């Protein structure tokens, strides 16, 4: 999606009227960004803990960090591109009707035409849609690629929702063949001191490694003063003795303001005949200090006291069964 939209960012603008009120109608990327402690992170291809060692970077921390980068990449990058568009004056502004339009714009060598429309519903309440079509098609052929509603409560705060429709983008003459499915976000950050609450649901998105179309759900809650949490569903192979099927897993990760945290995992299905659990705690340097896994007694180390205030497990509220949702490879 980023490659397809970048051309629109450059010149999807016009001269003349300014419209700061409409410009601020699209949420800033910081408002809807999942921030997990750490400067870098890579998701793991599996959630196996068989080779985990005390003092190494925590396995489930790395998975949590990688998931946050994946979820942010799907929505935040597109919002940043739309925000760049609104840094320029709109091509049309009808204050009486409460509508501002950027575009339509067609890059000289592109087969796609783009348009951004922002509509005022009420004071500080706006809807927006980023559309595209084949350049020679009529305007009735425009498809909504990104659409949402934002209620502003401050310069960088607010609440709302948006949906990225990658299936619609597949119908364009020029598109990313690997970008499929839909990503829907609901968010709230109504004041600088308020918790950041984000839920993201991915429906039939493409796993880049297997080509499968999968679903996934993510729930994020963060407070700059206290810490945060991220729970999600995914698939991994934790049964090293068989290695034939993937187990459905849910993970709930929590951390305090220093970055120290804990993950609690439940797994079912696949090669497992009964539900399995695992827990891992890490310090402020993200080094693993405690690990226990019911499916492998040899994988454990450390004492639960290393978890500090997170000594008790807190499993995800997401369902975990043989038909559970899965997390796309990162």
C-alpha positions in Angstrom: 0.0 0.0 0.0 2.8 2.4 0.8 4.3 2.1 -2.7 0.9 2.7 -4.3 0.1 5.8 -2.2 3.4 7.5 -2.2 2.8 9.0 -5.7 -0.4 10.6 -4.5 1.4 12.3 -1.6 3.6 14.3 -3.9 1.0 16.2 -5.9 -2.5 15.4 -4.7 -2.8 19.1 -3.9 -4.1 22.3 -5.3 -3.5 26.0 -4.9 -5.7 28.6 -3.1 -7.8 27.9 0.0 -6.4 26.8 3.4 -8.5 24.6 5.7 -6.8 23.9 9.0 -10.0 22.6 10.5 -10.2 19.9 7.8 -6.5 19.3 7.9 -6.7 18.3 11.6 -9.7 15.9 10.8 -7.4 13.0 10.1 -5.7 11.5 13.2 -2.0 11.9 13.6 0.0 8.7 13.5 1.1 9.1 17.1 -2.6 8.9 18.2 -3.0 5.4 16.8 0.5 4.0 17.2 1.2 0.9 19.4 4.4 1.7 21.3 6.2 -1.3 22.8 9.4 -0.5 24.7 12.6 -0.9 22.7 14.3 0.7 19.7 14.3 -2.4 17.4 12.4 -5.6 17.2 11.9 -8.7 15.0 9.0 -11.0 15.2 9.8 -14.7 15.4 8.8 -17.2 12.8 7.8 -19.6 15.6 7.1 -19.4 19.3 9.3 -22.3 20.2 11.2 -21.8 23.5 13.4 -24.9 23.2 16.6 -22.9 22.8 15.8 -20.0 25.1 18.6 -19.1 27.6 18.4 -17.0 30.7 19.9 -13.6 30.0 19.2 -13.7 26.3 16.8 -11.2 24.8 13.3 -12.5 25.8 11.6 -14.6 23.2 8.1 -13.4 23.9 9.3 -9.8 24.2 10.7 -10.0 20.7 7.5 -11.4 19.4 5.5 -8.6 21.1 7.7 -6.0 19.7 7.6 -7.4 16.2 3.8 -7.6 16.3 3.5 -3.9 17.3 5.7 -3.0 14.3 3.6 -5.0 12.0 0.3 -3.5 13.2 1.7 0.0 13.1 3.0 -0.6 9.6 -0.5 -1.4 8.3 -2.2 1.7 9.5 0.2 4.3 10.7 2.2 4.6 7.4 -0.9 5.2 5.4 -2.1 7.9 7.9 1.2 9.6 7.6 0.8 9.7 3.8 -2.7 11.1 4.1 -1.4 13.7 6.6 1.2 14.8 4.1 -1.5 15.4 1.6 -3.4 17.6 4.0 -0.3 19.7 4.6 -1.1 21.4 1.3 -4.2 23.5 0.5 -7.3 21.5 -0.7 -8.3 21.8 -4.4 -11.9 22.4 -3.3 -13.4 23.8 -0.1 -17.1 24.3 0.5 -17.5 25.6 4.1 -21.3 25.8 3.7 -21.5 22.1 3.0 -18.6 21.2 5.3 -16.5 19.4 2.6 -12.8 19.7 1.6 -11.4 17.8 -1.3 -7.8 17.1 -2.3 -7.5 16.0 -5.9 -8.4 14.1 -8.1 -4.8 13.7 -9.1 -3.2 11.4 -11.7 0.5 11.1 -11.8 1.7 11.4 -15.5 2.7 7.8 -15.9 0.3 6.2 -13.4 -2.8 4.3 -14.4 -4.4 5.2 -11.0 -6.2 8.4 -10.0 -6.5 9.4 -6.3 -8.8 11.7 -4.3 -9.1 12.6 -0.6 -12.4 14.0 0.8 -13.0 15.2 4.3 -16.5 15.9 5.5 -17.6 17.8 8.7 -20.3 16.0 10.7 -20.3 18.2 13.7 -18.0 20.4 15.7 -14.6 18.6 15.8 -16.2 15.5 14.3 -15.1 14.6 10.7 -15.2 11.7 8.3 -12.6 11.1 5.6 -12.1 8.8 2.6 -9.1 8.3 0.5 -10.2 6.9 -2.9 -8.7 5.6 -6.1 -9.8 4.4 -9.6 -8.5 3.7 -13.0 -7.6 7.1 -14.5 -9.9 6.7 -17.5 -12.9 5.5 -15.5 -15.7 7.8 -14.5 -15.8 9.3 -11.0 -18.5 6.8 -10.1 -15.7 4.2 -10.2 -13.8 5.6 -7.2 -13.1 2.9 -4.6 -12.6 3.7 -0.9 -9.1 2.5 0.1 -8.9 4.2 3.5 -12.0 5.6 5.3 -12.7 6.6 8.9 -14.1 9.1 11.4 -12.1 11.2 13.9 -13.3 13.3 16.8 -10.6 15.7 17.8 -10.1 16.5 21.5 -6.9 18.4 21.0 -4.0 19.0 18.6 -2.7 15.4 18.8 -5.6 13.7 20.8 -9.0 12.3 19.9 -10.9 9.1 19.2 -12.3 7.4 16.2 -11.9 4.5 13.8 -10.6 3.8 10.3 -10.5 0.9 7.8 -7.9 0.1 5.3 -9.4 -1.9 2.4 -6.6 -3.7 0.6 -9.1 -5.8 -1.3 -10.4 -2.7 -3.0 -6.9 -1.7 -3.9 -6.5 -5.0 -5.7 -9.1 -3.8 -8.3 -6.9 -0.9 -9.4 -4.8 -1.2 -12.6 -1.6 -0.8 -10.4 -1.6 -2.5 -7.0 0.4 -4.6 -4.6 -0.5 -8.2 -5.1 0.5 -9.1 -1.6 -1.7 -6.6 0.1 -5.0 -8.3 0.6 -7.8 -8.2 3.2 -9.0 -5.5 5.5 -7.5 -3.9 8.6 -10.0 -2.1 11.0 -8.8 0.1 13.8 -10.7 1.6 16.8 -8.7 4.0 19.0 -9.1 6.5 21.8 -6.5 8.9 23.3 -8.6 11.8 24.4 -6.0 13.7 26.4 -2.3 13.7 26.9 -2.7 12.1 30.3 -5.2 9.5 29.2 -4.4 5.9 28.4 -3.9 5.0 24.7 -6.5 2.4 23.8 -6.2 0.7 20.3 -7.9 -2.4 18.9 -7.0 -3.7 15.5 -8.8 -6.5 13.6 -7.2 -8.0 10.5 -9.6 -9.9 8.2 -8.3 -12.3 5.6 -4.9 -10.7 5.2 -2.2 -12.6 3.4 0.6 -14.4 5.2 3.6 -13.5 3.2 5.4 -16.8 4.0 2.6 -19.3 3.4 0.2 -17.4 1.2 -2.7 -18.2 3.5 -5.5 -15.8 4.2 -5.8 -15.4 7.9 -7.5 -13.3 10.6 -6.0 -11.7 13.7 -7.0 -9.5 16.6 -4.8 -7.1 18.6 -5.7 -5.2 21.8 -3.3 -2.5 23.1 -3.5 -0.3 26.2 -0.7 2.0 27.3 0.0 4.7 29.9 3.3 6.7 29.7 3.4 6.8 33.5 2.6 3.2 34.3 3.4 1.0 31.3 1.2 -1.0 28.9 -0.1 -4.2 27.5 -0.7 -5.9 24.2 -2.6 -9.1 23.6 -3.1 -10.9 20.4 -3.6 -14.3 18.6 -1.1 -16.1 16.4 0.1 -19.6 15.3 3.4 -21.2 16.2 5.0 -24.7 16.4 5.8 -25.4 20.1 5.8 -29.2 19.8 9.4 -30.0 18.8 8.9 -33.7 19.0 6.4 -33.8 16.1 6.7 -30.5 14.2 3.8 -31.3 11.9 1.1 -28.9 12.8 0.8 -25.3 14.1 -0.7 -24.6 17.5 -3.2 -21.8 18.0 -1.9 -19.4 20.6 -2.9 -16.3 22.5 -0.4 -14.0 24.2 -0.8 -11.3 26.7 2.3 -9.1 27.3 2.5 -6.5 30.0 5.3 -4.0 30.8 6.0 -1.2 33.2 7.5 2.2 32.4 11.1 0.8 32.6 10.4 -1.7 29.9 10.5 -4.7 32.2 7.6 -7.0 31.6 5.9 -10.4 31.3 4.2 -12.5 28.7 1.6 -15.2 29.4 0.8 -17.7 26.6 -1.9 -20.3 26.1 -1.8 -22.8 23.3 -4.2 -25.4 22.0 -4.9 -27.4 18.8 -2.2 -28.5 16.4 -0.2 -31.4 17.8 -1.4 -30.7 21.4 -3.8 -33.0 23.0 -4.5 -30.6 25.9 -4.1 -26.9 26.5 -0.6 -25.7 27.2 0.7 -22.6 28.9 4.0 -20.6 29.1 5.2 -17.5 30.9 8.3 -15.4 30.5 9.6 -12.3 32.4 12.3 -9.9 31.3 14.2 -7.0 32.9 14.5 -3.4 31.7 17.2 -4.5 29.2 14.7 -7.0 27.8 16.8 -9.9 29.0 14.9 -13.0 29.9 15.0 -13.7 33.7 12.2 -16.2 34.2 10.6 -18.8 31.9 8.3 -21.7 32.3 6.5 -23.8 29.7 4.1 -26.6 30.5 4.9 -28.4 27.2 8.7 -28.6 27.9 9.9 -29.0 31.5 13.5 -28.5 30.3 12.8 -25.0 29.0 12.3 -23.4 32.4 14.7 -21.3 34.4 14.8 -18.5 36.9 12.5 -17.7 39.9 9.1 -16.1 39.7 10.4 -13.4 42.0 12.2 -11.9 39.0 8.8 -10.9 37.7 8.4 -8.4 40.5 4.8 -7.1 40.7 3.9 -9.3 37.7 4.4 -12.6 39.6 0.9 -13.8 38.8 0.0 -14.9 35.2 -2.6 -12.9 33.3 -3.7 -14.8 30.2 -5.3 -13.1 27.2 -9.1 -12.8 27.1 -9.0 -13.9 23.5 -10.4 -17.4 22.7 -7.8 -20.1 22.0 -9.1 -23.2 20.4 -8.5 -25.4 17.3 -10.5 -22.9 15.2 -8.8 -19.8 16.6 -7.6 -16.9 14.7 -4.0 -16.8 13.5 -1.4 -14.2 13.3 0.3 -13.5 9.9 4.0 -14.0 9.6 6.0 -10.8 10.1 
